[in-house]
Amino acid sequence: MKFEVTNPKAWKAVNEKQIPMSHKIKVYEKLGGAYRLGENGGEQVFNKMTELLKHKMQEGDDNSSPEETLAGLKDMAMGNLERIADYANMIETRMKEGQELDSWMYSQLTIALENLNSVHDAMDGDDGEREPMLKESFTKGQTYGGSSCKGGCFVGKSGLMKIIKISKDSPKDVFMFRQDNFSGLQPHFIKNGVIAKATVINPAYDFEKHVVRNLKIDNDVILSFRLFV
């Protein structure tokens, strides 16, 4: 029976992190990911892995264990990485042989690099432990949240509310938050719960000219933030 994730991009962002599989699944589901089981018009979508596993164990014609299902996810990711390496080698070979790229191809390669870099950065140095989000733990220039969920996950409107609370707990500090998954959300400053669109590197100017009263944000937007000043 065919099994696949409904949001491959989100799954790739968390799958290769050096954290337990149960943590990966929780992060993936927080990002809005689900699971599709079946084929030929008989597909079912499960929002939680626990729902999918319960369904599979209730089926009389399917002997797959939960471990086998989770192993299938890892095998899929490993297969994707192998294909990425193969395509990269073939493109490099053709370019060395003199074949030119069309203009749109350059941007696609850049996007692919950024996506892979995001996964690598999330994995690099991550021991799987979630540090408590404490006021005194903020370091200027350090990014929190994002695809790596450093210090916690901040997704959609609920994620924005968490950042607002953090800013109110540190009312004298200015934070900058932005999207981390190509959603199109522009960077914003936030201070003591007040949000302003970031147009220059001077927060005072934007808090005077570009305050946002009601920022609309989609539920699948992954947010990262950092201490600005």
C-alpha positions in Angstrom: 0.0 0.0 0.0 1.4 3.4 -1.0 2.5 5.7 1.8 3.7 9.3 1.5 3.8 12.6 3.3 1.6 15.4 2.1 4.2 18.1 2.6 7.6 16.8 1.3 9.3 20.1 1.7 8.4 20.4 5.5 9.4 16.7 6.0 12.8 17.2 4.3 13.4 20.2 6.6 13.1 18.0 9.8 13.8 14.4 8.7 17.6 14.5 8.8 17.9 16.3 12.1 19.7 14.4 14.8 16.7 14.1 17.1 14.5 11.2 17.9 12.0 10.2 15.3 9.1 11.0 17.6 10.4 14.6 17.8 10.7 14.8 14.1 7.1 13.7 13.7 5.9 16.3 16.2 7.7 19.2 14.4 6.4 18.0 11.0 2.8 17.9 12.3 3.2 21.4 13.9 4.2 22.6 10.4 0.9 21.3 9.1 2.2 18.1 7.6 0.0 15.0 7.3 0.3 11.5 5.8 -1.4 9.9 2.8 -2.1 6.2 2.7 -3.5 4.2 -0.3 -3.8 4.6 -4.0 -6.1 4.3 -7.0 -8.8 6.5 -5.5 -8.8 4.8 -2.2 -6.5 7.2 -0.5 -6.9 8.4 3.1 -5.2 11.4 4.8 -4.2 11.3 8.4 -3.2 14.4 10.3 -1.4 12.5 13.1 1.0 9.6 12.9 -0.8 8.0 15.8 -4.0 8.0 13.8 -2.2 6.4 10.8 -0.6 3.7 13.0 -3.8 2.9 14.7 -5.5 2.5 11.3 -2.8 0.3 9.9 -2.8 -2.0 12.9 -6.6 -2.4 12.6 -6.3 -3.5 9.0 -6.4 -7.3 8.6 -4.5 -7.3 5.3 -1.5 -5.1 6.3 1.2 -6.5 8.6 3.4 -3.4 8.6 4.6 -2.5 12.1 4.9 1.1 13.3 8.7 0.7 13.1 8.4 -0.3 9.4 6.2 2.7 8.7 8.7 5.1 10.3 11.6 3.3 8.5 9.7 4.0 5.2 9.9 7.7 5.9 13.6 7.6 6.5 14.1 5.4 3.4 12.2 8.0 1.3 14.4 10.8 2.6 17.6 8.8 1.9 16.3 8.1 -1.6 15.6 11.8 -2.2 19.2 12.6 -1.1 20.6 10.1 -3.5 18.6 11.6 -6.4 19.7 15.1 -5.4 23.4 13.9 -5.6 22.8 12.2 -8.9 21.1 15.2 -10.5 23.8 17.6 -9.2 26.6 15.4 -10.7 24.8 15.2 -14.0 24.3 19.0 -14.2 27.9 19.6 -13.2 29.1 17.2 -15.9 27.0 18.8 -18.6 28.2 22.3 -17.7 31.8 21.2 -17.8 31.1 19.8 -21.2 30.1 23.3 -22.3 26.3 23.1 -22.0 24.9 26.5 -21.0 22.1 27.1 -18.5 19.0 29.1 -19.2 18.4 32.1 -17.0 15.6 30.5 -15.0 17.9 27.6 -14.2 20.3 29.7 -12.2 17.5 30.8 -9.8 16.3 27.2 -9.4 19.8 26.1 -8.4 20.0 28.9 -5.9 16.7 27.9 -4.3 17.8 24.3 -4.1 21.0 25.4 -2.4 19.1 27.5 0.1 16.8 24.7 0.9 19.6 22.2 1.5 21.5 24.8 3.5 18.5 25.3 5.8 18.4 21.6 6.5 22.1 21.4 7.1 22.1 24.4 9.4 19.2 22.9 11.4 21.2 19.7 11.8 24.6 21.2 12.5 25.4 21.2 16.1 21.9 20.3 17.2 21.9 17.7 20.0 18.2 17.3 20.0 17.6 19.2 23.2 15.2 22.1 23.3 16.7 25.0 25.4 14.1 26.8 27.5 13.1 30.1 26.0 14.3 32.4 28.8 14.7 36.2 28.6 18.3 36.0 29.7 19.1 33.4 27.1 18.7 35.8 24.1 21.9 36.6 22.3 22.2 39.3 19.7 22.6 37.8 16.2 21.4 34.4 17.3 18.3 33.1 15.4 15.5 31.3 17.3 12.6 29.3 16.0 12.7 28.7 12.2 12.8 25.2 10.7 15.2 24.0 13.4 12.8 25.1 16.2 15.7 26.3 18.3 14.1 27.4 21.6 10.7 26.3 20.3 8.6 26.2 17.2 6.8 29.3 16.0 4.3 28.6 13.3 1.4 30.6 11.9 -0.7 32.9 14.1 0.0 31.0 17.3 3.7 31.3 16.6 3.3 35.1 16.2 1.4 35.3 19.5 4.4 33.5 21.2 6.8 36.1 19.8 4.5 38.9 20.9 4.5 37.5 24.4 8.3 37.2 24.4 8.6 40.8 23.3 6.3 41.9 26.1 8.4 40.0 28.6 11.4 41.9 27.4 9.8 45.4 26.8 13.0 47.3 26.3 14.4 45.0 23.6 13.7 45.2 19.9 13.3 41.9 18.0 13.1 41.2 14.3 11.1 38.3 13.0 10.7 36.9 9.5 9.5 33.8 7.6 11.7 30.7 7.3 9.9 28.8 4.5 9.6 31.1 1.5 6.1 32.2 2.4 6.7 35.8 1.2 6.2 37.4 4.6 8.6 40.4 4.9 10.8 41.0 8.0 9.2 43.0 10.8 10.4 44.6 14.0 8.6 44.0 17.3 9.0 45.8 20.6 6.8 45.3 23.7 4.1 43.8 21.5 4.1 46.6 18.9 4.9 45.4 15.3 6.4 47.5 12.5 7.4 46.5 9.0 11.2 46.6 8.7 12.1 48.9 5.8 15.4 50.2 7.0 18.0 49.2 9.6 16.7 51.9 12.0 13.8 50.4 14.1 12.9 53.8 15.5 12.1 55.1 12.1 9.9 52.1 11.2 8.1 52.2 14.6 7.2 55.8 13.7 6.3 55.3 10.1 5.3 51.7 9.5 3.5 50.3 12.5 1.3 47.3 11.6 -2.0 47.2 13.6 -3.2 43.7 12.5 -0.6 41.5 10.8 -2.3 38.7 8.9 -0.3 35.5 8.8 -1.0 32.1 7.2 -1.1 29.0 9.4 1.8 27.3 7.5 4.3 30.2 7.9 7.4 29.2 9.8 8.7 32.1 11.8 12.2 32.8 13.1 13.3 35.7 15.2 16.4 37.3 16.8 17.3 40.0 19.2 18.0 43.1 17.1 18.9 45.8 19.7 
